[in-house]
């Protein structure tokens, strides 16, 4: 299996919603990745699981990355996501093509950096993916895995929202389960890479409304594939839950804006020299 079935179908339905409601990436996390790539620009980048280009746009706009990138080759298995990416990302240094964790069309040893944003927990074969990452990277090159996620430990309402929608996960390999860490135990990873290092920005808050939170929940692949009547019930339940929550931290209560706690986690792995 090259792509998880729910990821393929779910992210094939809600591409525009996903791109509109998912947040961008914390600047300090992108700086952390830049500091890890210890080569003099220009830098070649491969992004796998590029989705609609949310990470790519943040990456290209970041003051430390914008002048440093020579070429960015993005790969994404979903045709719908690639279509949104092509419309949303306009930079002559960037290309988008069909590809998976296990197979891209870039030549051996081309990349200074391989990055996977918000996607590696969907990987169906960690050993083959690790082999592909190692093939793409130059000696000393960097693999960066990054996730931007709601912080369920920071607010009870976030945990309540997650509990409400997680009943639909249906065995999907979510980030919080940590299954993706199995990659680091595979022989192909250990042959190619040094031990991984994990970094977290800790807590920061985004501005949100009830609609923001509900839309973001419905952009999850396992919610996107639900029948419309069931999806409508989820939306109504979440809206009622959030409207009645008295512990939200308000930014502007009269306009309905409150804090949405998030954190970004980055895992850095360096290819052996």
Helices and strands as residue ranges (DSSP letters): H 5-10, H 15-21, H 27-36, E 43-48, H 54-61, E 69-75, H 79-88, E 94-97, E 111-117, G 120-122, H 126-136, E 137-150, H 156-166, G 175-177, G 179-185, H 187-192, E 197-200, E 204-208, H 210-218, H 221-224, H 228-244, E 250-252, G 253-255, E 257-270
